[in-house]
Amino acid sequence: MANQIQELTLEEVMGDRFGRYSKYIIQERALPDVRDGLKPVQRRILFAMNQDGNTYDKGFRKSAKSVGNVMGNYHPHGDSSIYEAMVRLSQNWKLRAPLIEMHGNNGSMDGDPPAAMRYTEARLSKISKELLQDIDKETVDMVLNFDDTAQEPTVLPAAFPNLLVNGATGISAGYATEIPPHNLNEVIAALRELIKRPDADLADLMRFVKGPDFPTGGIIQGLDGIKKAYETGRGKIVVRAKTQIADMRGGKQQIIVSELPYEVNKANLVKKIDELRVNKKVDGIAEVRDESDRFGLSIVIELKKNVDAPGILTYLFKNTDLQIAYNFNMVAIADMQPKQLGLKPMLEAYLEHRRDVITRRTQFDLKKALARQHIVEGLIKMLSILDQVIETIRGSQDKADAKRNLVEKFDFSTEQAEAIVSLQLYRLTNTDITALEKEAAELAAKIAEYQLILGDTKERDRVIETELKQIAKTYASDRLSQIEAEIETLEVDTAVTVTDEQVMVLVSRSGYVKRSSLRSYQAVAPDDNGLKANDFAVFSGELGTLQHLYIVTSAGHMIYRPVHEISDERWKDSGEHLSQTVGLGADEYIVAVFTFDDLAASGNFVLGSSDGYIKQTALADLQPQRNYKSKPMVAMKLKNADAIVTNAYFVDAVSDQNVVAVTNQAYGLRFALEEVSIVGARTTGVKLVDLKQDDYVVGFILDDAVDTIGLLTQRGAFKRMHVSELSVMTRARRGLMVLRELKSHPHRIVALTPVTDNGLITIFTDQDQQIELDPNAYPNGDRYSNGSFVFDPETQGNLAYVEVQDVPEETADHQD
């Protein structure tokens, strides 16, 4: 015996086996046929129920019996999958024209499961008979079932375009389909147009098929998406609920939802809206109720007094399933393979199927009519020689001999002889030659009609059109879904989603951010703010939740945070570190914090860097991006890797202030801010100071509100100086000396601070020591003085950074 063992690689085996499996589930499970719009299990359910006489004009039968028939005769799979398919065919919120009527619980829009099949009863709906009409006239190909005991159809005759009317959804291996339901009248009107004008283009057909028509109604937006889907088989539309805003007593309003987008779970939607209310994601919703009953759907969203009802509705459209995106993916089995089809190819495939069905039906009817005509002719001939026929039959030995004698003596055909000998005697009592002649005339007319249909394609199409017209008349229904050309852009007003309340906000130098309720702030000492000993608040103050924060870092980054999005913490907790969201560099720290009521405000940020550059950038150029939560904006592009942003200010669009800058090697420069050009965000700016080698800018201030500055040196000296000591020069100069240069161990400036009447300075050293300094305790000096020693770097550590607090007199006690 020859060795039949084959050596195959795993790739070959897997590819072959999976290919076969994929083909099976694509053709035999998940995708509908373009001709009748049915998947195999759906087709088998309808066929089995029809065979069983379980039709609309008879009583309901137990669903379990129908499922058993389908499973035992045609579909050898689990009863649950068959029953689920049967239930879906009965759900009028899933199908535009349900194909099965069901008594009992067949599920709900809330996603409730149907009752078990032993409790429910079902029968075919009236429109199902149109799918099965003439199936007994050899109109479709029949194949043996799984055990070769019965025949089942490969497709149903389908007298109406079920695929478009009821749509389809399914997932297969490598393919998926999403075909929306349509209005029966519109699709049939388009078919009739296509019959009259086979060259009609998509625009012609869309005069009739406006778009999908969902059984749940709703509002469809996006005519371009519909056109694209009908052209290519793929497209995207937006489907939103039908809503209205109604007034209530007491000045309140409510949103009433009367129609939902297709296949949205109502219970989950109500739950989601209520969660938004409970979690205060949207402010202004008082209560959500599902008031749906047997008369229709109704979700009531009751609002609080004096709230923005349209704004809340817009938020709900954007954040819940009150509005969904629906993606067309019109894939169906055509010519035994899956194809993505537009509207016209679908209609053409259906028409081709109907033409085949009508041809085969007519051939069947013609064959039957010709056979009957032949018999009637024999019966008429028999009546003319009745006595001789009777005598011949009586003289015959048996039935076969009688038939043989009739054929031989009177030239009857075998079929006519069979009909004559099978005629019961009582029939002779009322056999009327007139009736037979009338039947013969009718048969002749029918045969002529059948032959005309078969011989003339226009006549055949006329039959199709007449039948489609009758179906449209019988099962007509108004359009449920409203179509709008444009997709509305949803812009949610922050005031809708956030309760406007006052909170305390803190941003620390090292990057901790938090907001706390005023109650939490007042419950502890203000300086018990949860920050580490070597950290301090760059900003601490009372803000509204609808305000905005801009945070500038030493690396030139700008971090945007709406106040309401800042982590809500107790005042004595440290808060959330910015590195948890946007990330901060190892040596990056917060330089300045700005607050805005409105991001449309006019004005410019002024930023300067240690390597000697300065710039102005408009707030309009630093608007938050979509990814602001995870990525900072670039506020100033730093040229040198070791450069930092020293200071940041926000000024009016037109400002007559002066810039006062100081360098490490004790050069001071004062010039008009208007010399600094306004540039984009991702730029370095213009030259601030002409730096000597190894020199760098310590910082700069704007002199509109400050006329005195403080200088701290690396030797621990502090000096006050009036800005008028520096005459106004031009930008990019080296400037004037602001300290007396010593030959031995000269002073080098390490910090520049503004000096105000109630200002306090805290010096932080690299040995984690803090030295408090009252700048007003020291006199002003001229440009050539070196100030007074205020700390000892050798014992207390070198200056690392300073905190400047401007404490108003009326709140000084509270700050202490």
Protein Blocks (a to p, Z undefined) as FASTA:
>chain_A
ZZfbdcddfklmmmmmmmmmmmmmmmmmmpccfklopafklmmmmmmmmmnopafkbccd
dfklmmmmmmmmmmccdfklmmmmmmmmmmmklbmbdcbdcedjebjfkopacddfklpc
cdddfklmmmmgoklnopaccdddfkopaccdfbdfklacfklmnopadddehiacdddd
ddfklmmmmmmmmmmmmmbcfklmmmmmnbdcdfkgpadehjklmmmmmmnopacddddd
dddddddehhiacdddfbdcehiafklmmmmmmmmmmnomaghiabdcdfbdfkbccddd
dddehiafklmmmmmmmmmckbccddddddddeehiacdddfklmmmmmmmmmmmmmmmm
mmmmmmmmmmmmmmmmmmmmmmmmmmmmmmmmmmpmblmlmmmmmmmmnopafklmmmmm
mpcfklmmmmcfklmmmmmmmmmmmmmmmmmmmmmmklmmmmmmmmmmmmmmmmgccdfb
dcdfbacdddddfklmpccddddddddfkopacdddfklmmmpcfklnopafkbccfbgc
dddfkbccddddfkopacdddfklpccddfkbgbjcfklmnopafklccfbdcddfbfkb
gcddddddfkopacdddfklmcccfklmmoccdfbdcfbfkbccfbdcdddfbdcbdcdd
ddfkopacdddfklpccddfkbgbjafbdcdehiacfbdcdfklbcbdcdddfkopacdd
dfklpccddehiabjcfbdcdfbhpaddfbdcdddfkbccddddfkopacdddfklpccd
dfkbgbjafbdfklnopafbdcdddddfklmmmmZZ
